[in-house]
Amino acid sequence: VHFMNSIDKGLKPEVVRLRRQLHSIPELAFEEHKTAKAIVHYLTTVCCIPVSDVRQGVGKTGVLALIRSDRDPNRRCVALRADMDGLPLSETSDAIWASKHPNVMHACGHDAHMAMLLVAARHLQANRSMFAGTVKLIFQPAEEGRFGARAMIEDGVLEDPHVDSIYGAHVWNYCPSGEVHVRQGPLMAASDTFSVALSGKGGHGAEPSGTNDCIVAGSQLVTQLHTIVSRNISPLASGLVTIGTFNAGTNNNIIADNANFTGILRYFTDDVRETLKERISSVCNGIAASFGVKVDLTHDVGYPATINHSADCLNALTRAASKVVGCCNVKSASLTMAAEDFSYFLNDRPGCFFFIGSCPESSLSSGKSSRPHHRADFDIDELCLWHGVNIWVQLILDELAP
């Protein structure tokens, strides 16, 4: 059995440096050109992976690399995945490694995911005699709502060589650095998006009686949509309706003749999904009749739920993580209503998705982070990076033991 203390400690500052480098050049979904270039450069010049074993443009802007062991590389193939894209936010940090790109930042930790996998790759490529099989490194674009995982699968990322199992991780600011959280079965919710367009009759703000006010109708509609879960979904089940945007009006003395808003549904089961869809449609029709406006509803299916189906892969991850952070620090994850397109990989192959604690314990209060994901001041405890590197290495040494 191999343990984490075999990894060169000189790589510890390397993973921090890499994370900061990648943090400074965030790019949106399917625009990760600088990011992909930096990844390929590191894989080929630092890790010394042969250029023939590195592919760009997989799933549009993704990167794929192979580490072939010196001992029977055709035995099994285990894939490790890191996502690449940033978010449309203006970073508020004054760190020297803050985003150099206006209105784009790594506000979810994908910079950390890439850095951990790259440094793990460096160690594994230099120690190919320590395992038997092939490690497939997947750097995936467009996780943030743009179906990057599906694009890579359609581009054949799980074949040539055939992937036997796949693992993914997410730094998680809802648990302290030094812990790993994972669970069998459902872990992260499915998500669908919807948009609503209201059209009515505008007019002068002084004469509302001759209008069909879309702001008033839209406001009532938003309020009623937020009651659907509490009055239609069992408290023992999980469902969520969130309105993320609302746009209407042009001036303070003009009653708007149109309004538009968008939202997202989150759920774990098809029954809850169908209930949410039916009730949203019903509420929209009721508001249309009550306020004399036209309401057009559009529903788009999003990511499936992220479910750890494979007990074998869960056990393998748990064993590897226990060797790195200690058994007492590998804990059962709480269900989260966040969505993650690693679900497409898990629906295709055995695998496991898990959380790496990335928040200093002093910053946690009742499970809530002072710097949550998807916020302009998001940041991580960089100690978690070394944990991630070691978990990846340990997992491969265990899973592909000679």
C-alpha positions in Angstrom: 0.0 0.0 0.0 1.3 3.4 -0.9 0.7 6.5 1.2 0.7 10.2 0.6 4.0 10.9 2.3 5.7 9.5 -0.8 4.8 12.6 -2.8 7.6 15.2 -3.2 6.8 18.0 -0.7 8.4 20.4 -3.2 5.1 20.2 -5.2 3.1 21.7 -2.4 4.0 25.4 -3.3 3.6 24.3 -6.9 -0.1 23.6 -6.6 -0.7 26.9 -4.9 1.3 28.8 -7.7 -0.7 27.0 -10.4 -4.0 27.7 -8.7 -3.2 31.4 -8.5 -2.0 31.5 -12.1 -5.2 29.9 -13.4 -7.3 32.0 -11.0 -6.0 35.2 -12.7 -7.1 34.2 -16.2 -10.8 33.0 -15.8 -12.8 32.4 -18.9 -16.5 31.7 -19.5 -18.0 28.4 -20.8 -16.6 27.3 -24.1 -14.2 30.3 -24.2 -11.4 28.6 -22.1 -8.7 29.2 -24.7 -6.0 30.7 -22.5 -6.8 28.2 -19.8 -6.5 25.2 -22.2 -3.2 26.6 -23.5 -1.8 26.8 -20.0 -3.0 23.3 -19.2 -1.4 21.8 -22.3 1.8 23.7 -21.7 2.1 22.2 -18.2 1.1 18.7 -19.2 3.7 18.6 -22.1 6.6 20.6 -20.7 6.4 20.2 -16.9 4.7 16.8 -16.6 6.6 15.6 -19.8 3.5 13.7 -21.1 4.1 13.0 -24.8 2.4 15.4 -27.1 0.8 12.5 -28.8 -1.0 11.7 -25.6 -2.5 15.2 -25.2 -5.5 16.3 -27.1 -7.1 19.8 -27.3 -10.5 20.8 -28.6 -12.3 17.9 -27.0 -15.9 19.0 -26.4 -15.0 22.3 -28.1 -12.4 23.7 -25.7 -11.6 20.8 -23.4 -8.3 19.0 -22.9 -7.6 15.3 -22.6 -4.4 13.6 -21.6 -3.2 10.1 -20.9 -0.7 8.8 -18.4 0.3 5.3 -19.5 1.9 3.2 -16.8 5.2 1.3 -17.5 3.4 -1.9 -16.3 0.6 -3.1 -18.6 -1.0 0.2 -19.6 -3.9 -1.6 -21.3 -5.0 -3.3 -18.0 -7.6 -0.7 -16.8 -8.3 3.0 -17.4 -9.4 5.3 -14.6 -10.4 8.9 -15.5 -10.0 11.9 -13.3 -11.9 15.1 -14.2 -11.5 18.8 -13.4 -13.7 21.6 -14.8 -12.2 24.7 -16.3 -14.7 27.6 -16.7 -15.3 30.7 -14.6 -18.4 32.8 -13.9 -19.6 36.2 -15.1 -18.8 38.1 -11.8 -16.5 41.1 -11.1 -14.0 39.9 -8.4 -13.7 42.1 -5.3 -10.4 40.6 -4.1 -7.3 42.8 -4.1 -5.0 39.8 -4.2 -2.2 40.0 -6.8 -3.6 36.8 -8.4 -7.2 38.3 -8.7 -8.9 38.0 -12.1 -7.2 40.0 -14.9 -10.3 39.6 -17.1 -13.1 42.1 -16.5 -16.4 40.7 -15.3 -15.2 37.1 -15.2 -13.8 35.3 -12.1 -13.2 31.8 -10.7 -16.0 32.1 -8.1 -16.6 28.3 -7.7 -13.1 26.8 -7.3 -12.5 25.4 -10.8 -9.1 26.9 -10.7 -8.3 24.8 -7.7 -9.7 21.7 -9.5 -7.4 22.2 -12.4 -4.3 22.9 -10.3 -4.8 19.8 -8.1 -5.2 17.5 -11.1 -2.2 19.0 -12.9 0.2 18.5 -10.0 -1.2 15.0 -9.3 -0.5 14.3 -13.0 3.1 15.5 -12.6 3.7 13.0 -9.8 1.9 10.1 -11.6 3.8 10.7 -14.9 7.1 10.6 -13.0 6.1 7.4 -11.2 4.5 5.3 -13.9 6.1 2.1 -12.5 4.0 2.5 -9.3 0.8 1.5 -11.0 -0.6 -0.7 -13.8 -3.0 0.8 -16.3 -3.8 4.2 -17.8 -4.9 7.4 -16.1 -7.1 9.6 -18.3 -7.0 13.3 -17.3 -10.2 15.2 -18.4 -10.1 19.0 -18.2 -13.7 19.8 -19.0 -15.1 23.1 -20.2 -18.5 24.7 -19.6 -19.6 23.1 -16.3 -21.5 26.3 -15.4 -24.8 25.5 -17.1 -23.5 24.9 -20.6 -23.4 21.1 -20.7 -19.6 20.7 -21.1 -19.6 17.2 -19.8 -22.1 16.1 -22.4 -20.1 17.8 -25.1 -17.0 15.8 -24.1 -18.9 12.5 -24.0 -20.3 13.1 -27.4 -16.8 13.8 -28.6 -15.7 10.4 -27.3 -13.8 11.3 -24.1 -14.8 8.1 -22.4 -13.4 5.9 -25.2 -10.0 5.2 -26.8 -9.1 3.9 -24.3 -12.3 2.8 -22.7 -12.8 4.4 -19.3 -13.6 1.8 -16.6 -14.3 4.3 -13.8 -14.3 8.0 -13.4 -13.9 10.3 -10.4 -14.5 14.0 -9.8 -14.1 16.4 -6.9 -15.3 19.9 -5.9 -13.7 22.2 -3.4 -16.5 22.9 -0.9 -16.6 26.0 1.3 -19.4 24.5 3.4 -17.0 22.2 5.2 -13.6 22.9 6.7 -10.3 22.4 5.1 -9.0 19.0 6.1 -12.3 17.1 5.6 -13.7 15.1 2.7 -17.4 14.7 2.4 -19.0 12.0 0.2 -22.1 9.8 0.2 -23.7 6.8 -1.5 -26.7 7.7 -3.8 -27.9 11.2 -4.5 -25.5 14.0 -3.7 -26.4 17.0 -5.9 -29.7 18.0 -7.4 -31.0 18.0 -10.9 -31.8 21.4 -12.4 -34.0 22.8 -15.1 -34.3 26.4 -16.2 -37.4 28.3 -17.2 -38.2 31.7 -18.6 -41.4 33.7 -18.5 -42.4 36.6 -20.8 -45.4 38.7 -19.9 -47.1 41.1 -22.4 -49.9 43.5 -21.6 -51.0 47.1 -22.2 -48.8 49.9 -21.1 -49.7 53.5 -20.4 -49.2 56.7 -18.4 -48.4 56.2 -14.7 -51.2 58.5 -13.8 -53.9 56.4 -15.5 -53.3 52.8 -14.5 -57.0 51.8 -14.9 -56.6 51.7 -18.7 -53.6 49.4 -18.6 -52.7 45.8 -17.9 -49.6 46.3 -15.8 -46.9 43.7 -16.4 -44.8 44.7 -13.4 -47.7 44.1 -11.0 -48.7 40.9 -12.7 -45.0 39.7 -12.8 -44.5 40.6 -9.2 -47.6 38.6 -8.2 -46.4 35.7 -10.3 -42.9 35.6 -8.7 -44.5 35.7 -5.2 -46.8 32.8 -6.0 -44.1 30.7 -7.7 -42.1 30.9 -4.5 -45.0 29.2 -2.6 -45.1 26.2 -4.8 -42.6 24.1 -2.9 -43.9 24.8 0.5 -47.5 23.9 -0.4 -47.1 21.2 -3.1 -43.9 19.2 -2.2 -43.7 17.0 0.8 -41.3 18.3 3.5 -39.7 14.9 3.3 -38.8 15.4 -0.3 -36.6 18.1 -1.8 -37.5 20.8 -4.4 -36.6 24.4 -5.0 -37.8 27.2 -7.3 -35.5 30.3 -7.6 -36.1 33.4 -9.7 -32.7 34.8 -10.8 -33.5 37.7 -13.1 -36.4 40.1 -13.6 -36.5 42.8 -16.2 -39.3 45.3 -16.9 -40.0 49.0 -17.6 -38.2 51.9 -19.1 -39.2 54.9 -16.9 -40.7 55.7 -13.6 -43.9 57.3 -15.1 -44.6 54.6 -17.7 -46.6 51.5 -16.9 -44.7 48.6 -18.5 -46.4 46.6 -21.3 -44.0 43.7 -20.9 -41.8 42.0 -18.4 -39.4 39.0 -18.5 -37.9 36.8 -15.8 -35.9 33.6 -15.6 -35.6 31.0 -12.9 -34.4 27.5 -12.1 -35.9 24.3 -10.6 -34.0 21.9 -8.5 -35.0 18.4 -7.5 -33.9 14.9 -7.0 -36.8 12.8 -8.4 -38.9 12.9 -11.6 -42.1 13.0 -9.5 -41.0 16.3 -7.9 -39.9 17.7 -11.3 -43.3 17.0 -12.8 -45.1 18.5 -9.9 -43.0 21.7 -10.1 -43.6 21.9 -13.9 -47.3 21.4 -13.6 -47.8 23.9 -10.8 -45.6 26.6 -12.5 -47.7 26.3 -15.6 -51.0 26.5 -13.6 -49.9 29.6 -11.7 -48.8 31.3 -14.9 -52.3 30.6 -16.5 -54.0 31.9 -13.3 -52.0 35.1 -13.3 -52.7 35.7 -17.0 -56.4 35.4 -16.4 -56.4 37.5 -13.3 -54.4 40.5 -14.7 -55.5 40.3 -18.3 -51.9 39.7 -19.6 -50.4 37.1 -21.8 -47.9 34.8 -20.2 -45.5 32.7 -22.2 -43.6 30.0 -20.3 -40.6 28.2 -21.7 -39.0 25.2 -19.9 -35.6 23.8 -20.6 -34.3 20.5 -19.1 -31.0 20.9 -17.4 -28.5 18.7 -15.6 -29.6 15.3 -14.1 -29.0 14.7 -10.4 -25.5 13.7 -9.4 -25.8 10.2 -8.0 -23.0 8.0 -6.7 -24.4 4.7 -7.9 -21.3 2.6 -7.5 -20.6 1.3 -4.0 -17.2 0.0 -5.3 -16.1 3.4 -6.5 -17.4 5.1 -3.3 -15.4 2.6 -1.2 -12.3 3.2 -3.3 -12.5 6.9 -2.8 -13.2 6.6 0.9 -10.2 4.4 1.4 -7.9 6.8 -0.5 -9.2 9.9 1.2 -8.9 8.2 4.6 -5.2 7.6 4.0 -4.8 11.3 3.3 -6.9 13.2 5.8 -7.7 10.4 8.3 -10.7 8.2 8.7 -12.4 10.6 11.2 -12.2 13.4 8.6 -14.0 11.5 5.8 -17.7 12.3 6.6 -21.1 11.7 5.1 -22.0 14.6 2.8 -25.3 16.4 3.2 -27.5 16.6 0.1 -27.1 19.9 -1.7 -29.5 21.5 -4.1 -26.6 22.7 -6.3 -26.3 21.0 -9.7 -23.2 19.6 -11.4 -22.8 18.1 -14.9 -20.5 15.4 -13.7 -23.8 13.7 -13.4 -23.5 12.8 -17.2 -20.3 10.9 -16.5 -21.9 9.0 -13.6 -24.8 8.1 -15.7 -22.4 6.6 -18.3 -19.7 4.9 -16.1 -19.1 3.7 -12.6 -17.6 6.5 -10.6 -17.7 8.8 -7.6 -18.1 12.6 -7.0 -17.0 14.1 -3.7 -16.3 17.3 -1.8 -12.9 18.5 -0.6 -13.3 20.9 2.4 -11.9 24.3 1.5 -13.1 26.7 4.1 -11.1 27.6 7.3 -13.1 26.2 10.2 -13.2 29.7 11.8 -15.1 30.9 8.8 -17.9 28.4 9.2 -21.0 29.1 11.2 -23.8 26.4 11.4 -22.5 25.0 8.1 -22.6 28.3 6.3 -19.5 29.8 4.8 -18.5 33.5 5.1 -17.3 33.2 1.5 -19.8 31.0 -0.4 -19.5 29.9 -3.9 -20.8 32.0 -6.8 -20.1 35.3 -4.9 -17.6 38.1 -5.9 -15.6 37.6 -2.7 -15.3 33.8 -3.0 -12.0 32.4 -1.9 -10.6 29.1 -0.5 -8.2 27.9 2.1 -5.3 26.9 -0.1 -4.3 24.1 2.3 -7.1 22.1 0.6 -5.1 22.0 -2.6 -2.5 19.6 -1.2 -5.2 17.3 0.1 -6.7 17.1 -3.4 -3.4 16.3 -5.0 -2.7 13.5 -2.6 -6.2 12.1 -2.8 -5.9 11.8 -6.6 -2.5 10.1 -6.4 -3.6 7.8 -3.6 -6.7 6.8 -5.5 -4.7 5.9 -8.6 -2.1 3.9 -6.7 -5.0 2.0 -5.0 -7.2 1.5 -8.0 -4.4 0.6 -10.4 -2.2 -1.3 -8.0 0.1 -3.7 -9.9 
